[in-house]
Structures are given as C-alpha cells and as structure tokens.
Amino acid sequence: MPRLTLRTPFLAGGVAMATLLATEMPAQPAASTPDFSSNEMAWQQGNGGELNAVPGTIGPLTNDPAHPFVPNGRGAQPTFRIADLSTPNLKQWAKDVMKKDNDEVLAGKIAYTPGSSCKPAGVPAILLGAGPYYFVQSPKEVVIIVQGDHQVRHVYMNVPHSRNPKPSWYGESVGHYEGDTLVIDTIGQSTKTFVDNFRTPHSEKLHVVERWRLVDDGKQIQVHITVDDPDTYNQPWQAMRQFRKVQSTLQESACAENNLNFGLFDYHIPVADKPDF
C-alpha cells in the first residue's frame, strides 16, 4: 500500500492540506511544551468505540444492560450499541430521539457510525476510533489527522473564537498550551454529527474542551474531555481516552473507495455524481 509522510502535501477527505513550511516550525519546542509530533510515529488505541468515565464525575452514556453490545470477532452474533436512556443527565428531547432510533435498530435497522458511513465524526466522536492519529505541531496551528479516510482537524493556536462561527463538521477549534498540556476548545459544530457511537444528538451549543498530555514517560497520550451542551444535557460531563505510541507512517485509506467491503448493507456511503478529474 502506498505510504505518505507528513512532509508531503496531500489531499485528505476532500480537504487540501498545505505543507507546513519548515520556517514555521520551531527549532526546538519549549521545555514545558509537549511534543506529540508524528515523525514516523503515531498514536493508537487497541479498541475503539466508547469513552471512558472519569471517577467521581458525571460520565458519558453507557450501554443498555438489557441489550449487551457484541462486537465483531467474538464468536457470537454481533449487535449494535444501544444506549442506556435511564440516565438523568440527558434531556427528554434527546431521549425521545434516541428511543425512536433504538427501537428501529432493535427491529432490524442498521445503526451506522460515522466511520462505517464515511462521514466526518465531529468532536468528541473522532476520538472513538482506534487510530492511528498523527499530529503536526507549529506555533500557529496543530493539525490532527486520523488515518481512516484521512479525517483532518485544524486547531488554531493562541487566538480567540470567532464571534459567530458557521457550524461545520468539526466546528471551530482553538488551542493553547498550559505547561505540559495542549488545551483544545471546540464550538460551532454541525448538528449532523453525533456525540458518541450511541448516536447521541446535540444542539449547536455543544462545547467540548480537550486536555492532551503525555503519560507513561511519553509512551502514551491521554486526553481528558469535558462536554457541555445545556440544550442536550442537564450538566456537563467528563470522559477520558488514552492512546499508545506506535511506529507508523501515514497510509492512504480512502473510505469511499472501499465500499465493496460494505456491499451487504446500506451504510449511506457518499457517491460522487461526477469524476473529480
């Protein structure tokens, strides 16, 4: 399979990413600034799918124990994730939407995820994949790339949010460093995205703060997530994800060109109505 390095410009997910000029990169990062850079390295999680709770805090949605989730490869009939809607933190309109969806899934509907339908995942759902994830850091911007379908996030450093950002798949992310931690603040996400793989909806008030830092002597990267959406949740909630460092270079992975793997199901994979060139 062809391989790309982060020193080469490429077209990712329909979005052209310009090469970050060497003159824009610092000669050496400040001693307190974490180095997540992906020079022949990446960050990967053995298992994707769900966010981990933070002890002592309000956590993310969990699976309904009445309908256990069975992933592929377990020697049993796989199932889809069905959220436990008994949580008191989810507002009733969202529960109503999700109950209708859950009932349809239990009746036979396919519960597709962003990854299986080749759609941008949004934040924090982009963190639910296994990876690998690649970082490009410069003084003005941090770029986070997911190998699957080359989903790309742009985090603009040390700038305020726009007054009224136009809603988009990944919203508007601004960031700064707090010692050894990269803090990313995201607003302005399209309501076409889900919060998680339970297909939880959200409003345009969704506000996500991520705190990324190295742990285990730099062998792993940990992200602490705070999700606030006063129109969807009664209180903000917190979650964690952790990824291990692996030797890897970015490979081509075009989801829409791989739709034969999903030929038995309708995953709503987008199809272009005319050739790109």
Secondary structure, DSSP 8 states (H G I E B T S, - for coil): --B--TTS-EEETTEEE----GGGS-SS--TTS-----SSEEEE-S--S--EE-TTS-----B-TTS----TTSSS------B-TT-TTB-HHHHHHHHHHHHHHHTT-----HHHHT----TTGGGGS---EEEEE-SSEEEEEETGGGEEEEEEET----SS---BSS-EEEEEEETTEEEEEEE-B-TTS-SSTT-----TT-EEEEEEEEETTTTEEEEEEEEE-TTTBSS-EEEEEEEEEEE---B---GGGGGGGGTTS-------SS---
